[in-house]
Amino acid sequence: MQKDITIAVIEDDENLRFLVRHRLETEGYNVIQAGNGVDAEKIILANKPDIVLLDWMLPGKEGNEICASIRKAGFENIIIMMTAKSQDVDKIEAYSFGVSDYITKPFNMDVLVAMIENKVRFFVPKNVPEIYKFGNTEHHPNIHSLIRDGKKVELTILENRILLHFLQNIGREITREELMEVVWGYSSNVNTRTLDMHVVRLRKKIESNPDKPYFLQTVRGLGYKFIDEVVE
């Protein structure tokens, strides 16, 4: 079944690029491709694919440079970095300049497809066209924005994911671990303080008094809960 999802395969090894493209197209994805860093940056910014599979070592411009550059240009979709086992990559640093996840070459195609399906399920905004309402605020997840008292408030991609998960689970206590899995797609390498920092920033955008939050409440020792009840 054809999926309304576009994936950019950026890989200089022609054989691997062909194999990945063929498998993804078989799975129903739209695929665009490039074999060097200069072309890669152009097609990513021109086509804005939902997911980028980006090789770390590329002629013309390396993967980390491309990642940093397209993030600076406003590209917010998923970037999965492909690295060889022999490459000594500082993954903590790389996450900071915009990598969403990693897969190590050589990889199993089934594992790659499963990773992509996970990203599509949780992160690709085409799956969530609804508008969510709470208090005097509307959340428009497709455009990463709030409409509050008639004014537009921009959300970062992470704030957007966090808020969307809360609005899909109103009243349910959500652990920090669950939130980290939903937002980053993994949990082991994220510091909970990083998550809490994003929650603090989100509260400033949705709460009348962020220091005494009404909607996004802390559940001590566990995580958070989103409340949207009419006060009589």
Long-range contacts (C-beta under 8 A, 24 or more apart in sequence): 1-28, 2-28, 3-27, 3-28, 3-29, 3-30, 3-120, 4-30, 4-126, 5-29, 5-30, 5-50, 5-51, 5-120, 5-124, 5-126, 6-30, 6-31, 6-32, 6-47, 6-49, 6-50, 6-51, 7-31, 7-32, 7-49, 7-50, 7-51, 7-52, 7-53, 7-116, 8-32, 8-33, 8-34, 8-40, 8-43, 8-44, 8-47, 8-49, 8-51, 8-52, 8-53, 8-54, 9-33, 9-34, 9-53, 10-34, 10-35, 10-37, 10-40, 10-44, 10-52, 10-53, 10-54, 10-55, 10-58, 10-63, 10-66, 11-35, 11-53, 11-55, 11-82, 12-36, 12-55, 12-57, 12-58, 12-59, 13-55, 16-105, 19-109, 20-53, 20-109, 20-112, 23-109, 23-112, 23-113, 24-113, 24-116, 27-113, 29-116, 35-59, 36-60, 36-61, 37-61, 37-62, 37-63, 37-65, 37-66, 40-66, 41-66, 41-69, 41-70, 44-70, 44-75, 45-70, 45-73, 45-75, 48-75, 48-77, 49-77, 50-77, 50-78, 50-120, 50-124, 50-126, 51-77, 51-78, 51-79, 51-80, 51-116, 51-119, 51-120, 51-124, 52-77, 52-78, 52-79, 52-80, 53-80, 53-82, 53-103, 53-112, 54-79, 54-80, 54-81, 54-82, 55-81, 55-82, 56-81, 56-82, 56-83, 56-84, 56-87, 56-89, 57-84, 57-87, 64-94, 64-97, 67-94, 67-97, 67-98, 67-99, 68-97, 68-98, 70-98, 71-97, 71-98, 76-144, 76-156, 76-157, 77-124, 78-119, 78-123, 78-124, 80-115, 80-116, 80-119, 82-107, 91-189, 92-189, 95-189, 100-184, 100-185, 101-185, 101-186, 118-185, 119-185, 122-161, 122-182, 122-185, 123-161, 123-185, 125-160, 128-164, 132-164, 132-167, 134-167, 134-170, 134-206, 134-215, 134-226, 134-228, 135-214, 135-215, 135-228, 137-206, 139-163, 139-164, 139-167, 146-205, 146-206, 148-205, 148-206, 153-205, 155-202, 155-205, 156-198, 156-201, 158-183, 158-198, 159-198, 159-201, 159-202, 159-205, 162-198, 162-199, 162-202, 163-202, 163-206, 166-216, 166-224, 166-226, 167-226, 169-226, 170-226, 170-227, 170-228, 171-225, 171-226, 171-227, 172-225, 173-219, 173-222, 173-223, 173-224, 173-225, 174-223, 174-224, 174-225, 174-226, 175-222, 175-223, 176-222, 176-223, 176-224, 177-223, 178-223, 179-223, 179-224, 199-224
